[in-house]
Amino acid sequence: MVEAVREPRQDRSRATRQRLLAAAVDCLAEVGWSGSTVSVVAEHAGVSRGAAQHHFPTREDLFTAAIEYVTEERLTHLRANLPNLPPGRDRTEFVVHTLGEMFTGKLFRAALQLWVAAASDEPLKAQVVPLEARVGRETHRLTLEALGVDESRPGIREAVQATLDMARGLGLANVLTDDTKRRRRVLAQWTAMLTTAITE
């Protein structure tokens, strides 16, 4: 009987924690680092400030966990959305456009807020930099896999890295204004160039 009571309580506790982490990401994306206080996140998650502080006693605790959550969510999103298509232009186009969308979505906006805050906050920077390095390595690996290319071939590593850098830059351009039309044209042109680069 005690176990039966404990399990639902643990489930509720996990669910509350997940709601808080998801709300922290939403708040980062919508109101930025400075606006994302524990109270704001708790309200967004639909829980009391006390409940939030039970899971995360300080703002630093909350956003340390949120940084890891954002990292995992970005990688999960990428793994779920990269294709398993036959090699060729269609496959390359899908990969390029998936990356373009990844760098314009909520998870990227949330991560961007963390980057900006970390630039002038050494403790935060110490947490963000290794996680971003991990995201970078895994994104590069997944992109190679999705394109079906071998980076030991001359120029392939640089072509994939250029694709990721370009997608990130387009994501930055989209932060202040809707850059959808220009982004689509750029991604279409890049698809043609990348297809040539990886099939030569």
C-alpha positions in Angstrom: 0.0 0.0 0.0 2.9 2.4 0.9 4.5 1.6 -2.5 1.2 2.4 -4.3 1.0 5.8 -2.6 4.7 6.5 -3.2 4.6 5.8 -6.9 1.8 8.2 -7.9 3.5 10.9 -5.7 6.8 10.3 -7.5 5.0 10.4 -10.9 3.4 13.7 -9.9 6.8 15.0 -8.8 8.5 14.0 -12.1 5.6 15.6 -14.0 5.9 18.8 -12.1 9.6 18.9 -12.7 9.1 18.4 -16.4 6.5 21.1 -16.6 8.9 23.5 -14.9 11.7 22.7 -17.3 9.5 23.0 -20.3 8.1 26.3 -18.9 11.7 27.5 -18.4 12.5 26.9 -22.1 9.2 28.7 -23.1 10.1 31.7 -20.9 13.6 31.9 -22.2 12.3 31.9 -25.8 9.5 34.4 -25.1 10.8 36.8 -22.5 14.6 36.2 -22.4 17.0 35.5 -19.6 16.4 38.6 -17.6 12.6 38.1 -17.7 12.7 34.4 -16.8 12.5 34.5 -13.0 11.5 31.6 -10.9 8.1 33.2 -10.3 7.5 33.7 -14.0 8.5 30.2 -14.8 6.3 28.8 -12.0 3.3 30.8 -13.2 3.9 29.6 -16.8 4.1 26.0 -15.6 0.9 26.4 -13.5 2.5 25.6 -10.2 3.1 27.6 -7.1 6.5 29.3 -6.5 6.9 27.1 -3.4 6.4 24.0 -5.6 9.0 25.4 -8.0 11.5 26.0 -5.2 10.9 22.6 -3.8 12.3 21.2 -7.1 14.8 24.0 -7.8 15.7 26.0 -4.6 17.4 28.8 -6.6 17.1 30.3 -10.1 20.6 29.0 -10.8 19.4 25.4 -10.0 16.4 25.8 -12.3 18.3 27.1 -15.2 21.2 24.7 -14.7 18.7 21.9 -15.2 17.0 23.9 -18.0 20.3 24.1 -19.9 20.6 20.3 -19.8 17.0 19.9 -20.7 17.3 22.3 -23.7 20.4 20.3 -24.8 18.6 17.0 -24.7 15.5 18.4 -26.4 17.5 19.9 -29.3 19.3 16.6 -29.9 16.0 14.6 -29.6 14.3 16.9 -32.1 17.2 16.5 -34.5 17.3 12.7 -34.2 13.5 12.5 -34.7 13.4 14.8 -37.8 16.4 13.9 -39.9 15.4 11.5 -42.7 16.1 8.0 -43.7 15.9 8.6 -47.5 17.8 7.3 -50.5 20.9 9.4 -51.3 20.3 12.2 -53.8 19.0 15.8 -54.0 15.7 15.0 -52.2 17.6 13.7 -49.2 20.0 16.6 -49.1 17.2 19.1 -49.4 15.3 17.5 -46.5 18.4 17.5 -44.3 19.2 21.2 -45.2 15.6 22.3 -44.6 15.4 20.3 -41.3 18.5 22.0 -40.0 17.2 25.4 -41.1 14.0 24.8 -39.1 15.9 23.5 -36.1 17.8 26.9 -35.9 14.6 29.0 -36.1 12.5 27.1 -33.5 11.8 27.7 -29.8 14.6 25.5 -28.6 17.2 27.5 -30.5 15.8 30.8 -29.3 16.0 29.5 -25.7 19.5 28.4 -26.2 20.4 31.7 -27.8 19.2 33.5 -24.6 21.5 31.3 -22.6 24.5 32.1 -24.9 24.0 35.8 -24.5 23.6 35.6 -20.7 26.6 33.3 -20.5 28.8 35.8 -22.3 28.9 38.0 -19.2 28.3 35.3 -16.5 31.3 33.1 -15.9 29.5 30.4 -13.8 26.7 30.1 -16.4 29.3 30.1 -19.2 31.1 27.2 -17.5 27.9 25.2 -17.8 26.8 26.3 -21.3 30.0 25.9 -23.2 30.5 22.2 -22.7 26.9 21.5 -23.4 26.9 23.5 -26.6 30.1 21.7 -27.6 28.2 18.4 -27.1 25.3 19.7 -29.2 27.7 20.8 -31.9 29.5 17.4 -32.1 26.3 15.4 -32.1 24.6 17.7 -34.6 27.6 17.3 -36.9 27.6 13.5 -36.5 23.8 13.2 -37.1 24.1 15.4 -40.2 26.8 13.3 -41.7 24.7 10.2 -41.0 21.6 11.8 -42.4 23.4 12.8 -45.6 25.0 9.4 -45.9 28.5 10.9 -46.4 32.0 10.0 -45.1 33.8 12.9 -43.6 37.2 11.4 -44.3 36.6 12.4 -47.9 38.3 15.8 -48.7 36.0 18.8 -48.1 33.1 16.8 -46.6 33.7 17.9 -43.0 34.0 21.5 -44.1 30.9 21.3 -46.2 28.8 19.9 -43.4 30.2 22.4 -40.9 29.5 25.2 -43.3 25.9 23.9 -43.6 25.5 24.1 -39.8 27.1 27.5 -39.5 24.8 28.8 -42.3 21.7 27.4 -40.7 22.7 28.9 -37.3 23.3 32.3 -39.0 19.8 32.1 -40.7 18.4 31.4 -37.3 20.0 34.5 -35.8 18.6 36.6 -38.7 15.2 35.3 -37.8 15.2 36.4 -34.2 14.2 40.0 -34.8 12.2 39.7 -38.0 10.5 36.9 -39.9 13.1 35.9 -42.4 11.2 33.0 -43.9 11.2 34.0 -47.6 14.9 34.8 -47.7 15.8 31.7 -45.7 13.9 29.4 -48.1 15.7 30.9 -51.1 19.1 30.6 -49.4 18.4 27.0 -48.3 17.3 26.0 -51.8 20.6 27.5 -53.3 22.6 25.8 -50.5 21.0 22.5 -51.2 22.1 22.7 -54.9 25.7 23.6 -53.8 25.9 20.9 -51.1 24.5 18.2 -53.4 27.3 19.0 -55.8 29.9 19.0 -53.1 29.0 15.7 -51.6 28.4 13.8 -54.8 31.6 14.8 -56.7 
